[in-house]
């Protein structure tokens, strides 16, 4: 088995070397082959050079597209049997990788991180309230039955990843909800894994107000796309 780990990166020059080092040491202990794909989202700092200094070749986007666009490009480049994406600060225990591999090996199409009851209080009150409100609205509009759509750790079988991301249209943070909606639409099996946070997030670029409005607009776009049949089976690009 081969595992692809995608790290979407925007201005992560200050910590991406440490991230790659930690990830390589963890993956090297596994009974599988692996690749690490750092997708640079047109950073304005030294992210690209920092990645190259580790011996990896970053996947570089020609223009800034957002986290969803970076993940989508990473999926396209991935060659693994299991395709995972996680955040550049590695906020969750890396044992999620092995747990996800087990779930997918047992027939799941997706294994998604869930922060419910796992120390999510590491985030500030405003962030937690905005996330809860977004989850409520997401389920109201999309009927996902998933309380944490925005956790930054998700794993897919290669087949599921390509089926889903060929249909994803959202480049920003709202792509998570769209990807899960597509998975449900295609009848894919989703399992949850507990995403324990190792430490409070540092240097997050998420703005609850600005990004909350953008993600809300994304949900309405998903509803519109669905009515137009863009996510139906047979709509692969």
Secondary structure, 3 states (H helix, E strand, C coil): CEEEEEEEECCCCCCHHHHHHHHHHHHCCCCCEEEEEEEECCCCCCHHHHHHCCCCCCEECCCCCCHHHHHHHHHHHCCCCEEEEECCCCCECCHHHHHHHHHHHCCCCEEEEECCCCCHHHCCHHHHHHHHHHHHHHHHHHCCCCCCCCCCCEEEEHHHHHHHHCCCCCCCCCHHHHHHHHHHHCCCCEEEEECCECCCCCCCCCCHHHHHHHHHHHHHHHHHHHHCCCCCCCCCC
